[in-house]
């Protein structure tokens, strides 16, 4: 036995020595090739950096993988899930095709949802108007001129009931992009399901609810940071028991990237936010595996094709490793990052808008090759207005062509093993870990927000990119390259008039006249007491929703205790 082991060790040593010699020879060959390459003429219009400013080598080989961080998890469904979280991936189930939609009144948007579902959409995604995003009723003075303009107006349970009238909530998956008043809109949704007679334990979907990125990038907030975090953990705690299939947060890199962050910053800042939510849940005393499986993510998919694929692969790997090794999660569902993707709204151009169809198609392909579980494809006219039915149909058909005609759904992680993609995945992971260290040096995510560190990092990246475009060092087709002298043919765009505002005011007046206002007052008072006593506020919030208290009435009942966030001046 001893001799056999020694023989095996000797054979292994010979093999390793031979391997080292092969790699050394390959290194010399690559170095010689590159020495010849630098003497070759290059395109004068070439910019050989990624959209994030990263230098891109002319070729990648096994030499670039010598220090790989991703040697484990060779197959999809294996830790750390670099190649996908499910063994069968899209052979077992296609990604959810979830077009973001909302405009005007709840009735207007209900019609759009039915239009999309009839044409093959497999999930709903709610876009709310700006007053709703900020927690204001449609008839609040600060809502004037904004009702229904950038999304649907939802001011009470009555609106939520209309929004999903005729749509059985136990048979669809719904995503709601709402943050500051996320808990309030979630309770409206739960109460609407109850009105339909649906068992809320069967509800499937996601509420975005990612407040950290709001303070960093998007700025749709209500309460101070720690109070907002407290409400989020309340949702983790209550949801894990009562709505076990619902994702109580979608940790969002999308808005960080849209604000100007690089791919690596989007990756690192979003994951750091996710780790902060984990830490706050654990601090409450929640076992990590009781809530981590219902945390989902939301990524921007930009124009740099390979960078985006590598970002998504690295994101899964980093999340899995940190959840298992740092936070002690033992349920493999906690390790598996499930995420929605959306094509990059900021990449759409008002100039030559038909070009946006091509941009969106390539971005959608990158999302699928990166292993997304859910996808929204932007419509070609979304840089000009909310999408028309025709443009949203084209956006949906883009996903369906990708799923059913291209063959990309047949193989999990088809670019796995590509020297470039693997090297870039490793590089993205290294850059993210470096940024984690910088965030820790600031005192963590919350302290870094309070210091304005995230805001300055994102602004600097946005400025660099814009300078490149303005100086034509980076080409944007139709904007600073291949510009047409003739003006673009005008597109027919969706216009939202004043009718939504009038309708909402009338609906709210009627609601206040027919509801039990005594019950509303008692429910709101109980919510305020729950906030004062530092209890989980979700049960009281839900009672307010059931009583038909309005959005702003509920917001204010907690604001009296929690206060309101005011951003310091950082620049």
C-alpha positions as CSV (number, residue, x, y, z in Angstrom):
1,X,0.0,0.0,0.0
2,X,2.8,2.4,1.0
3,X,4.7,1.7,-2.2
4,X,1.5,2.2,-4.3
5,X,0.9,5.5,-2.6
6,X,4.5,6.6,-3.2
7,X,4.2,5.5,-6.8
8,X,1.1,7.6,-7.3
9,X,2.8,10.6,-5.7
10,X,5.8,10.2,-8.0
11,X,3.5,9.9,-11.0
12,X,1.6,13.1,-9.9
13,X,4.9,15.0,-9.5
14,X,6.0,14.0,-13.0
15,X,2.6,15.1,-14.4
16,X,2.8,18.5,-12.5
17,X,6.3,19.1,-13.7
18,X,5.2,18.3,-17.3
19,X,2.3,20.7,-16.9
20,X,4.5,23.5,-15.6
21,X,6.8,23.0,-18.6
22,X,3.8,23.2,-21.0
23,X,2.5,26.4,-19.3
24,X,6.0,27.9,-19.4
25,X,6.3,27.2,-23.1
26,X,2.8,28.6,-23.7
27,X,3.7,31.8,-21.8
28,X,6.8,32.2,-24.0
29,X,4.7,31.7,-27.1
30,X,2.1,34.2,-26.0
31,X,4.7,36.8,-25.1
32,X,6.4,36.3,-28.5
33,X,3.0,36.7,-30.2
34,X,2.2,39.9,-28.3
35,X,5.6,41.3,-29.2
36,X,4.8,40.8,-32.9
37,X,1.2,42.0,-32.4
38,X,2.2,45.5,-31.0
39,X,3.9,46.2,-34.3
40,X,0.8,45.6,-36.3
41,X,-1.4,48.6,-37.5
42,X,-4.7,49.0,-35.6
43,X,-8.0,50.6,-36.6
44,X,-7.8,54.3,-36.0
45,X,-11.5,54.3,-34.8
46,X,-10.9,51.5,-32.3
47,X,-11.3,51.9,-28.5
48,X,-9.9,48.7,-27.0
49,X,-11.4,49.2,-23.5
50,X,-14.6,47.9,-22.1
51,X,-17.5,50.2,-21.5
52,X,-16.3,50.4,-17.9
53,X,-12.9,51.6,-19.0
54,X,-11.1,48.2,-18.5
55,X,-8.3,47.4,-20.8
56,X,-9.1,44.4,-23.1
57,X,-6.3,42.2,-24.3
58,X,-6.2,41.2,-28.0
59,X,-6.4,37.5,-27.2
60,X,-6.9,35.3,-24.2
61,X,-5.3,31.9,-23.5
62,X,-5.0,29.4,-20.6
63,X,-2.2,31.7,-19.4
64,X,-4.9,34.1,-18.3
65,X,-6.5,31.5,-16.1
66,X,-3.4,30.4,-14.1
67,X,-4.6,32.3,-11.0
68,X,-8.3,31.5,-11.5
69,X,-10.6,31.9,-8.6
70,X,-13.2,29.7,-10.2
71,X,-11.7,26.2,-10.3
72,X,-14.7,24.7,-8.4
73,X,-18.2,24.3,-9.7
74,X,-17.5,22.8,-13.1
75,X,-21.2,22.0,-13.9
76,X,-24.4,24.1,-13.6
77,X,-26.3,23.4,-10.3
78,X,-23.0,22.9,-8.5
79,X,-21.6,25.3,-5.8
80,X,-20.6,28.1,-6.3
81,X,-23.0,28.2,-9.3
82,X,-20.8,30.1,-11.7
83,X,-22.4,28.2,-14.6
84,X,-26.0,28.5,-13.3
85,X,-28.1,27.7,-10.3
86,X,-30.1,24.8,-11.9
87,X,-28.6,21.7,-13.5
88,X,-31.2,21.8,-16.3
89,X,-31.2,25.6,-16.7
90,X,-33.4,26.6,-19.6
91,X,-34.0,23.0,-20.7
92,X,-36.1,22.6,-17.6
93,X,-37.7,26.0,-17.6
94,X,-37.3,29.2,-19.7
95,X,-36.6,32.5,-17.9
96,X,-39.7,34.4,-17.0
97,X,-40.6,37.0,-19.6
98,X,-41.7,40.0,-17.5
99,X,-42.3,43.3,-19.3
100,X,-42.2,46.3,-17.0
101,X,-45.6,48.1,-17.5
102,X,-47.7,50.8,-15.8
103,X,-49.3,54.1,-16.8
104,X,-52.3,56.2,-16.0
105,X,-54.9,54.7,-13.7
106,X,-55.1,51.2,-12.4
107,X,-57.8,50.5,-15.0
108,X,-55.5,51.7,-17.9
109,X,-52.7,49.4,-16.7
110,X,-55.0,46.4,-16.1
111,X,-55.9,46.5,-19.8
112,X,-52.1,46.6,-20.7
113,X,-51.4,43.6,-18.4
114,X,-54.2,41.6,-20.1
115,X,-52.8,42.6,-23.5
116,X,-49.3,41.3,-22.6
117,X,-50.6,38.1,-21.0
118,X,-52.6,37.3,-24.1
119,X,-49.4,37.6,-26.2
120,X,-47.4,35.2,-24.2
121,X,-45.9,37.2,-21.3
122,X,-45.3,34.9,-18.4
123,X,-45.0,37.3,-15.5
124,X,-46.2,40.8,-14.5
125,X,-44.0,43.8,-13.5
126,X,-45.5,46.9,-12.1
127,X,-44.2,50.4,-12.8
128,X,-45.6,53.0,-10.4
129,X,-45.9,56.7,-11.0
130,X,-43.6,59.1,-9.2
131,X,-46.2,60.1,-6.5
132,X,-46.7,56.5,-5.6
133,X,-42.9,55.9,-5.5
134,X,-42.6,58.7,-3.0
135,X,-45.6,57.6,-0.9
136,X,-48.0,60.4,-1.9
137,X,-51.7,60.0,-2.7
138,X,-52.7,61.1,-6.2
139,X,-54.6,64.1,-4.7
140,X,-51.7,65.3,-2.6
141,X,-50.4,68.8,-3.6
142,X,-47.0,67.3,-4.4
143,X,-48.5,64.9,-6.9
144,X,-49.8,67.6,-9.2
145,X,-48.8,67.1,-12.8
146,X,-47.2,63.7,-12.1
147,X,-50.2,61.4,-11.7
148,X,-50.0,58.3,-14.0
149,X,-47.2,59.9,-16.1
150,X,-44.2,57.5,-15.5
151,X,-46.2,54.6,-14.1
152,X,-49.5,53.6,-12.7
153,X,-51.1,55.6,-9.8
154,X,-51.9,53.4,-6.8
155,X,-53.2,55.3,-3.7
156,X,-55.1,52.5,-1.9
157,X,-56.2,48.9,-1.8
158,X,-59.1,49.9,-4.1
159,X,-56.6,50.9,-6.8
160,X,-54.7,47.6,-6.3
161,X,-57.9,45.6,-6.6
162,X,-58.6,47.3,-9.9
163,X,-55.1,46.8,-11.1
164,X,-55.4,43.1,-10.9
165,X,-59.1,42.7,-11.6
166,X,-59.6,39.5,-13.6
167,X,-56.0,38.4,-13.1
168,X,-55.9,35.5,-10.5
169,X,-53.0,36.3,-8.2
170,X,-52.4,32.7,-7.3
171,X,-51.6,32.0,-11.0
172,X,-49.2,34.8,-11.9
173,X,-45.9,36.0,-10.6
174,X,-45.8,39.7,-10.0
175,X,-42.8,42.0,-9.5
176,X,-43.3,45.5,-8.1
177,X,-40.6,48.1,-8.5
178,X,-41.2,50.2,-5.4
179,X,-38.8,51.1,-2.6
180,X,-39.6,53.8,-0.1
181,X,-43.2,52.7,0.5
182,X,-42.5,49.1,-0.5
183,X,-44.0,47.6,2.6
184,X,-47.2,49.6,2.0
185,X,-47.7,48.5,-1.6
186,X,-46.9,44.9,-0.6
187,X,-49.6,45.0,2.0
188,X,-52.0,46.5,-0.6
189,X,-51.2,43.5,-2.9
190,X,-51.6,40.9,-0.1
191,X,-55.0,42.5,0.8
192,X,-56.0,42.4,-2.8
193,X,-55.2,38.7,-3.0
194,X,-57.3,38.1,0.2
195,X,-60.2,39.9,-1.5
196,X,-59.8,37.5,-4.4
197,X,-60.0,34.6,-1.9
198,X,-56.4,33.6,-2.6
199,X,-54.3,31.8,0.0
200,X,-51.5,34.3,0.5
201,X,-49.0,31.5,1.1
202,X,-49.3,30.7,-2.6
203,X,-48.4,34.3,-3.7
204,X,-45.3,34.4,-6.0
205,X,-43.4,37.5,-6.9
206,X,-41.0,40.2,-5.8
207,X,-41.2,43.6,-4.2
208,X,-38.0,45.5,-4.9
209,X,-37.7,47.1,-1.5
210,X,-34.0,47.9,-1.8
211,X,-33.5,51.1,0.1
212,X,-29.7,51.1,0.3
213,X,-29.4,51.6,-3.5
214,X,-31.9,54.4,-3.2
215,X,-29.6,56.3,-0.9
216,X,-26.7,55.5,-3.2
217,X,-28.2,56.2,-6.6
218,X,-32.0,56.6,-7.2
219,X,-33.2,58.9,-4.4
220,X,-36.7,57.6,-3.9
221,X,-36.7,57.5,-0.1
222,X,-39.0,58.3,2.8
223,X,-37.5,57.3,6.1
224,X,-33.9,57.5,7.5
225,X,-31.6,54.7,6.6
226,X,-31.7,52.6,9.8
227,X,-35.5,53.0,10.1
228,X,-35.9,51.9,6.5
229,X,-33.6,48.9,7.3
230,X,-35.8,48.0,10.3
231,X,-38.9,47.9,8.1
232,X,-37.1,45.7,5.5
233,X,-36.2,43.2,8.2
234,X,-39.8,43.3,9.5
235,X,-40.8,42.1,6.0
236,X,-38.2,39.4,6.0
237,X,-39.5,38.1,9.4
238,X,-43.2,38.3,8.6
239,X,-42.9,37.1,5.0
240,X,-40.8,34.0,5.8
241,X,-43.8,32.7,7.8
242,X,-46.9,34.0,5.9
243,X,-45.7,34.4,2.3
244,X,-43.0,31.8,1.9
245,X,-42.9,31.9,-1.9
246,X,-42.6,35.7,-2.1
247,X,-39.2,37.5,-2.5
248,X,-39.3,40.3,0.1
249,X,-36.5,42.1,-1.5
250,X,-34.8,42.4,-4.9
251,X,-31.4,43.8,-4.3
252,X,-30.9,46.0,-7.3
253,X,-27.8,46.9,-9.2
254,X,-29.9,48.2,-12.1
255,X,-30.3,51.7,-10.7
256,X,-26.7,51.9,-9.5
257,X,-25.6,51.1,-13.1
258,X,-28.1,53.5,-14.7
259,X,-26.7,56.3,-12.5
260,X,-23.3,55.8,-14.1
261,X,-21.5,53.0,-12.2
262,X,-19.2,50.7,-14.0
263,X,-19.9,46.9,-14.2
264,X,-17.5,46.1,-11.4
265,X,-19.1,48.9,-9.2
266,X,-22.6,47.6,-9.9
267,X,-21.4,44.1,-9.0
268,X,-19.6,45.1,-5.8
269,X,-22.0,47.8,-4.5
270,X,-25.1,45.6,-5.1
271,X,-23.5,42.5,-3.4
272,X,-22.3,44.7,-0.5
273,X,-25.9,45.9,0.0
274,X,-27.0,42.3,-0.1
275,X,-24.5,41.4,2.6
276,X,-25.7,44.3,4.7
277,X,-29.3,43.1,4.5
278,X,-28.1,39.7,5.6
279,X,-26.2,41.2,8.6
280,X,-29.3,43.2,9.7
281,X,-31.5,40.1,9.5
282,X,-29.0,38.1,11.6
283,X,-28.7,41.0,14.1
284,X,-32.5,40.8,14.6
285,X,-32.0,37.2,15.6
286,X,-33.3,35.6,12.4
287,X,-31.5,32.4,11.3
288,X,-29.9,33.2,8.0
289,X,-31.5,30.3,6.2
290,X,-35.0,31.5,7.3
291,X,-34.8,34.5,5.0
292,X,-31.8,34.3,2.7
293,X,-33.5,32.0,0.2
294,X,-36.1,34.6,-0.5
295,X,-33.6,37.4,-1.3
296,X,-33.4,38.0,-5.1
297,X,-31.3,40.3,-7.2
298,X,-31.9,42.6,-10.2
299,X,-29.1,43.4,-12.7
300,X,-28.6,45.9,-15.5
301,X,-27.4,44.4,-18.7
302,X,-25.5,47.0,-20.7
303,X,-23.9,47.1,-24.1
304,X,-20.5,45.5,-23.4
305,X,-21.5,41.9,-24.2
306,X,-18.8,39.8,-22.6
307,X,-18.4,42.1,-19.6
308,X,-22.1,41.7,-18.7
309,X,-22.0,37.9,-19.0
310,X,-18.9,37.7,-16.8
311,X,-20.5,40.1,-14.3
312,X,-23.5,37.8,-13.9
313,X,-21.3,34.6,-13.6
314,X,-19.1,36.3,-11.0
315,X,-22.2,37.6,-9.0
316,X,-23.4,34.0,-8.5
317,X,-20.0,32.8,-7.4
318,X,-19.3,35.6,-4.9
319,X,-22.8,35.4,-3.3
320,X,-22.6,31.6,-2.9
321,X,-19.1,31.7,-1.3
322,X,-19.9,34.6,1.1
323,X,-23.3,33.1,2.2
324,X,-21.7,29.8,2.9
325,X,-18.3,30.7,4.2
326,X,-18.9,34.1,5.9
327,X,-22.5,34.0,7.0
328,X,-22.8,30.3,7.8
329,X,-25.8,29.5,5.6
330,X,-26.3,25.7,5.3
331,X,-29.4,25.6,3.0
332,X,-28.2,25.5,-0.6
333,X,-31.2,27.8,-1.5
334,X,-29.5,30.5,0.5
335,X,-26.3,30.1,-1.7
336,X,-28.1,30.3,-5.0
337,X,-28.4,33.8,-6.4
338,X,-31.7,34.1,-8.3
339,X,-32.0,37.3,-10.4
340,X,-34.0,39.3,-12.8
341,X,-32.3,41.3,-15.5
342,X,-33.4,44.3,-17.5
343,X,-31.7,45.7,-20.6
344,X,-30.0,49.0,-20.1
345,X,-32.5,51.9,-20.3
346,X,-29.6,54.4,-20.2
347,X,-28.2,52.9,-23.4
348,X,-31.3,53.8,-25.4
349,X,-30.9,56.7,-27.7
350,X,-33.5,59.3,-28.9
351,X,-31.5,59.6,-32.1
352,X,-32.3,56.9,-34.6
353,X,-34.5,55.1,-32.1
354,X,-35.0,52.1,-34.3
355,X,-31.4,51.2,-33.5
356,X,-32.6,50.5,-29.9
357,X,-34.2,47.2,-31.1
358,X,-30.7,45.9,-31.9
359,X,-29.2,47.1,-28.7
360,X,-31.9,45.5,-26.7
361,X,-31.6,42.2,-28.5
362,X,-27.9,42.0,-27.9
363,X,-28.3,42.9,-24.2
364,X,-31.1,40.3,-23.9
365,X,-28.8,37.7,-25.4
366,X,-26.1,38.6,-22.8
367,X,-28.6,38.2,-20.0
368,X,-29.6,34.8,-21.1
369,X,-26.0,33.6,-21.7
370,X,-25.3,34.9,-18.2
371,X,-28.1,32.7,-16.8
372,X,-30.9,35.1,-15.8
373,X,-34.1,33.7,-14.2
374,X,-36.3,36.6,-15.4
375,X,-35.9,39.3,-18.1
376,X,-37.4,42.6,-19.2
377,X,-36.5,43.9,-22.6
378,X,-36.9,47.6,-23.0
379,X,-39.0,49.0,-25.8
380,X,-37.4,51.1,-28.5
381,X,-39.3,54.2,-27.6
382,X,-38.7,54.2,-23.8
383,X,-36.1,56.9,-24.1
384,X,-38.9,59.2,-25.4
385,X,-42.0,58.1,-23.4
386,X,-43.8,55.2,-21.9
387,X,-43.9,52.4,-24.5
388,X,-46.8,52.0,-26.9
389,X,-48.5,48.7,-27.4
390,X,-46.7,48.1,-30.7
391,X,-43.2,48.8,-29.2
392,X,-43.8,46.7,-26.2
393,X,-45.0,43.9,-28.4
394,X,-41.7,44.1,-30.3
395,X,-39.8,44.0,-27.0
396,X,-41.7,40.9,-25.9
397,X,-41.2,39.2,-29.3
398,X,-37.4,39.8,-29.0
399,X,-37.4,37.6,-26.0
400,X,-39.6,35.0,-27.7
401,X,-37.3,34.8,-30.7
402,X,-34.3,34.4,-28.4
403,X,-36.0,31.6,-26.5
404,X,-37.5,29.7,-29.4
405,X,-35.5,30.4,-32.5
406,X,-31.8,30.9,-31.6
407,X,-31.0,27.7,-29.8
408,X,-29.3,29.5,-26.9
409,X,-31.7,27.9,-24.4
410,X,-30.5,24.4,-25.2
411,X,-27.1,24.6,-23.4
412,X,-26.3,25.8,-19.9
413,X,-23.6,28.5,-19.8
414,X,-22.5,28.0,-23.5
415,X,-19.6,30.4,-23.1
416,X,-18.2,28.6,-20.1
417,X,-14.6,27.6,-20.8
418,X,-14.0,30.5,-23.1
419,X,-10.6,31.8,-22.1
420,X,-11.9,35.4,-22.3
421,X,-15.1,34.9,-20.4
422,X,-13.4,32.8,-17.7
423,X,-10.6,35.3,-17.3
424,X,-13.0,38.2,-17.2
425,X,-15.2,36.4,-14.7
426,X,-12.2,36.0,-12.4
427,X,-11.2,39.6,-13.0
428,X,-14.7,40.9,-12.1
429,X,-14.5,38.8,-8.9
430,X,-11.1,40.3,-7.9
431,X,-12.3,43.8,-8.6
432,X,-15.4,43.3,-6.5
433,X,-13.4,41.9,-3.6
434,X,-11.2,44.9,-3.8
435,X,-14.2,47.2,-3.6
436,X,-15.6,45.3,-0.6
437,X,-12.4,46.1,1.2
438,X,-12.8,49.8,0.4
439,X,-16.4,49.7,1.7
440,X,-15.2,48.0,4.9
441,X,-12.6,50.8,5.3
442,X,-15.4,53.3,5.2
443,X,-17.1,51.6,8.1
444,X,-19.5,49.5,6.0
445,X,-22.4,50.2,3.7
446,X,-24.5,52.5,5.9
447,X,-21.5,54.6,7.0
448,X,-20.3,54.9,3.4
449,X,-23.7,56.1,2.4
450,X,-23.7,58.7,5.2
451,X,-20.3,59.9,4.0
452,X,-21.4,60.1,0.4
453,X,-18.7,57.7,-0.7
454,X,-20.9,55.6,-3.0
455,X,-22.4,58.7,-4.5
456,X,-19.0,60.2,-5.3
457,X,-17.8,56.9,-6.8
458,X,-20.8,56.6,-9.1
459,X,-20.6,60.2,-10.1
460,X,-16.9,59.9,-11.1
461,X,-17.6,56.9,-13.3
462,X,-20.6,58.6,-14.9
463,X,-18.4,61.6,-15.7
464,X,-15.6,59.5,-17.2
465,X,-18.0,57.7,-19.5
466,X,-19.8,61.0,-20.6
467,X,-16.4,62.6,-21.3
468,X,-15.5,59.7,-23.6
469,X,-18.7,60.0,-25.5
470,X,-18.5,63.8,-25.7
471,X,-15.0,63.6,-27.0
472,X,-15.9,60.8,-29.4
473,X,-13.3,58.5,-27.8
474,X,-16.3,56.1,-27.3
475,X,-18.7,55.7,-30.2
476,X,-22.5,55.7,-29.8
477,X,-24.2,54.9,-33.1
478,X,-26.5,57.7,-34.2
479,X,-25.2,60.0,-31.5
480,X,-21.5,60.7,-32.2
481,X,-21.0,58.1,-35.0
482,X,-22.9,57.4,-38.2
483,X,-25.0,60.4,-37.6
484,X,-27.8,61.2,-40.1
485,X,-28.2,64.6,-41.6
486,X,-31.9,64.1,-42.1
487,X,-34.1,64.2,-39.0
488,X,-35.5,61.0,-37.7
489,X,-39.0,60.0,-38.7
490,X,-41.2,60.9,-35.7
491,X,-42.4,58.0,-33.7
492,X,-45.9,57.7,-32.4
493,X,-45.5,57.8,-28.6
494,X,-47.8,57.2,-25.7
495,X,-49.1,60.4,-24.2
496,X,-50.7,60.6,-20.7
497,X,-53.0,63.5,-20.3
498,X,-54.7,65.0,-17.3
499,X,-57.5,62.5,-17.3
500,X,-55.7,60.1,-14.9
501,X,-55.3,63.0,-12.4
502,X,-59.0,63.8,-12.5
503,X,-60.0,60.1,-12.3
504,X,-57.8,59.5,-9.3
505,X,-59.1,62.5,-7.4
506,X,-62.6,61.4,-8.0
507,X,-61.8,57.8,-6.9
508,X,-60.1,59.0,-3.7
509,X,-63.0,61.3,-2.8
510,X,-65.5,58.4,-3.3
511,X,-63.3,56.1,-1.3
512,X,-63.1,58.4,1.7
513,X,-66.9,58.8,1.5
514,X,-67.8,55.1,1.6
515,X,-65.1,53.6,3.9
516,X,-65.4,53.2,7.6
517,X,-63.3,56.2,8.7
518,X,-63.5,55.3,12.3
519,X,-61.8,51.9,11.5
520,X,-59.2,53.8,9.4
521,X,-58.3,56.1,12.3
522,X,-58.0,53.2,14.7
523,X,-55.9,51.2,12.3
524,X,-53.5,54.2,11.7
525,X,-53.2,54.8,15.4
526,X,-52.3,51.2,16.0
527,X,-49.6,51.4,13.3
528,X,-48.1,54.5,15.0
529,X,-48.1,52.6,18.3
530,X,-46.4,49.6,16.7
531,X,-43.7,52.0,15.4
532,X,-43.3,53.6,18.8
533,X,-43.0,50.3,20.5
534,X,-40.5,49.0,18.0
535,X,-42.7,46.1,17.0
536,X,-42.9,44.4,13.6
537,X,-45.1,46.8,11.7
538,X,-46.3,44.5,9.0
539,X,-49.5,43.2,10.8
540,X,-50.5,46.8,11.6
541,X,-49.7,47.9,8.0
542,X,-51.8,45.1,6.6
543,X,-54.8,46.1,8.8
544,X,-54.5,49.7,7.5
545,X,-54.5,48.4,4.0
546,X,-57.6,46.2,4.6
547,X,-59.4,49.3,6.1
548,X,-58.7,51.2,2.9
549,X,-56.4,53.8,4.5
550,X,-54.6,55.6,1.7
551,X,-50.9,55.5,0.9
552,X,-50.0,58.8,2.3
553,X,-52.1,58.3,5.4
554,X,-50.2,55.1,6.1
555,X,-46.8,56.8,5.2
556,X,-47.5,59.6,7.7
557,X,-48.6,57.4,10.5
558,X,-45.1,55.9,10.6
559,X,-43.3,59.1,9.6
560,X,-44.5,60.7,12.8
561,X,-42.3,58.2,14.7
562,X,-39.5,57.4,12.2
563,X,-39.0,60.9,10.8
564,X,-38.0,61.6,7.1
565,X,-34.6,61.3,5.4
566,X,-32.9,64.4,4.2
567,X,-29.8,63.9,2.1
568,X,-26.6,65.8,3.2
569,X,-24.7,67.8,0.6
570,X,-21.8,65.7,-0.6
571,X,-20.5,67.6,-3.6
